[in-house]
Structure formats: C-alpha cells, structure tokens
Amino acid sequence: MALTLLERGLPARVLDVGTSGVDVADTHDRLAALGFAVPADDQRTSTYGNGTRDAVASFQRAHGLAPNGVLDAATASALSAAVAEAAYIVTGTVSSPSSASVGGLDVQVVDKNVGGDVPVAATTADARGAYTATAIIARDALLKRRKTRPDLQARVSLGTAFLAAVSQIDDRRGLPARVRFAAHLVAVVGLVAAFPASVPWWALAVLAFLMLWLVNLYNFMDGADGLAGGMALFGFAGYAVAALLSERPLPELAWSSVAVSGAALGFLVFNFHPARIFLGDAGSISLGFLAGAFGYWGWRGGVWPVWFPVMVFAPFIADASVTLARRLLRGEKFWEAHREHYYQRMVRSGIGHARTALAWYALMVTGITLAIIALGRATAFQWCIVAAWVIVLFLAGVVIDMRWRHFQSTRSDK
C-alpha cells in the first residue's frame, strides 16, 4: 500500500448546476470534510445538482463570499484553503489489496500521532487490477481518535518509567526473578497489545518474545566499563538517523532516539574505564526496553524493515544469545551470574575494559552504518547485507574463542 498526503489542484473551470466529473467529485469530498452536506444522489453521480449548489452557497456565506452557489475561482480558492486547515487530503495507489472484490477494498492511512491506521475510502480497480484511492479525512475524526487512544510515544515512556521503578527497587532491596520477569512482561505486552501491527497474532507473539529477550540481554551485557553505555549511544543514534532519512520519516521517533543517545553520551563520560558510575538494573533494563520499543515503533510505522533494529543491536544480541545457548546445552542455570560472555572473555584475557569497549564501538558503528546504507535498497540487497554481517559477527566470535583458549592454555602451563 502506498498512500501520500498531498493537496490537489484547484478546478480548471467554473462549476455550476449541470456540470459533472472529477472536479465535481473533488468538490463534494471537500464540502463533506468541512461538514457541508451534499445529497447522496449528487455524490453518487458526481453531478453538480441543486443540493451541491446549496452546499456551496452555505460555504460561501460562512466565509464571507457572495452566496450564489457557483464554484468560481474565489470560492474554489477559499474551499481549498479551508480544507487544508481542516483535513488530510489523501491520494494514492494500493499495490497489494487485502480484498479481491472490486470496489470493496478499505484503504487505510497511518495516523502517526497515535500509531494506528485510519480507514479513508473504498476503491475501484481498472482492467489491469490497479487499485486507486482518493479521499479526504476530516482532522476532527483523527483528533477524536487521539483523545480516546493513548499516544504510542507516551505508552513507551510509561513502560520505561514502570520498568525503571521496579528495577530500582530490585537494585536496592532485591526482587524475586518471577516478579522482575512479570514486570518485563507487563511492559512489553502492554505496548504491543495497545498498538498491534497489522500482522498475524503469532507474529506479534514472536516480536513480543524478542522484545522481552532484548530487555533481559541488555542487562546481561552490562558487565564491562563503557560497553552498555556505548551501545546505547551508537544504537539510538542509528535509530535517529534512520528515522530521519527513511522513505517514511518519523521525526518524533528520531528526536526520542536523539534524547536517549544524548543521555547515554553524558552517562558514558563517567562510565568509560575507569568507571565511576554504573547503569544497574534500573538503567540496563530500561535501555533494553527502549531499544525494543523504538525498534517496534519504527517497524510498525513503516520507517524501517523488521531486520533493522536487530542489526543495529546485533553485537549485543549475538553475544548474549550464543552465550545463553551454550549454557543451556551444558545444562547450566542460565539465570545465575557468570563470566562467559564474549566481552567478558576479552577483558579477562588481557585486552582490558578500555580496549574491549573501543573494539566493540568499532563493531557497533560499522554494523549500524551498513544497516542505514541498506535502507531503501532492494529487499535482496538488504538481506545480503544482513547475511554478510552475521558472517562478520560469527568470525569475530571465532577469533575471541581462539584467543580465550590460548589464554587458558597459557595459564595452565604456568
């Protein structure tokens, strides 16, 4: 589906009783969007009848024009200006219809302020099956919708504050694992349930599970000076750039990402080796939730494909996932503290906190840059980039494993 918000041109002729066609149909749409009733028969036949003349006269009176019922240049200009203030004018082509019945397809346009889809029109199809849609959406309808549905951005903020509060209690007093996980589940499911994407339920369940994993793995990866803070700095900066450069830009997502990235930079000044402050669960759990929530927000709004957030945070996801899989295969309790992550092996093998963080920064920036470059390219090209990056991360893991085995053998010889 490809829909564009735009203003159509003014009629090229004066419209009066007896005329018909596209210009008359456009006039009907504009009048209806402004609340001026047009008879159904006139709308059905796209005819400028007596009812249309009366509606135009009512509009003229309301805007200080001579109420002659004729759509002349002055009236057309005033009508266009009024609609621009009061409605979204939508035109576009639906390339992937969800219904095969000609004339019965409901077209939707994303209202980015609430993160939801708003039905705008029924369509028709030509002999080649190309569906077209033209409609005007009154802004009053969208405003009413916004009053009854929470803003997606506000819901993300609420979930972050909730997790930060629960995690702060955990940092200070300690909470059972089931309580912590229940809080993570409430935040993630609450977001996805309030703003579901137009995909099957099982796909939403998979996405919710991946978001839960991101919440927890970010906490697992907060074990070296400057590492988690750096991932936040570069990861959310990548989100911001992509949200602005996308074919469907989303400024509110971009600026939200800039805010998180900027906060991470300020934190990193004191968290880089030798660290003087630390994230704790309150910081790492919140950042993990934001990474998943912003990724979901951008994917749902058409800013980026589903692979993009995964590639942006791929170094963290790969390290935590491979380490977890290894521990499960060995029958270990994965929830217990350990020092087997790849970044921990780098620190312990003599590379140290500072050089480990810098090496990871280079990896992060390279992956994020490649992900941004891939946006807007052909789907096949995008997945080739993703596959290539998976290979790079795999080889990086092999190198770290080899260094770790060498380090252990050297210690055993001593």
Secondary structure, DSSP 8 states (H G I E B T S, - for coil): -EEEE------SS-B-TT-BSHHHHHHHHHHHHTT----HHHHHHTB--HHHHHHHHHHHHHTTS-----B-HHHHHHHHHHHHHHEEEEEEEESS-S--STT--EEEEEETTTTEEEEEEE-EE-TT--EEEEEEEEHHHHHHHHHHS--HHHHHHHHHHHHHHHHHHHHHH---HHHHHHHHHHHHHHHHHHS--SS-HHHHHHHHHHHHHHHHHHHHT--STTHHHHHHHHHHHHHHHHHHHSSS--HHHHHHHHHHHHHHHHHHHHHSSS-S---HHHHHHHHHHHHHHHHHHHHHTTSS-THHHHHHTHHHHHHHHHHHHHHHHTT--TTS--S-SHHHHHIIIIIHHHHHHHHHHHHHHHHHHHHHHHTTS-HHHHHHHHHHHHHHHHHHHHHHHHHHHHHHHHHHH-
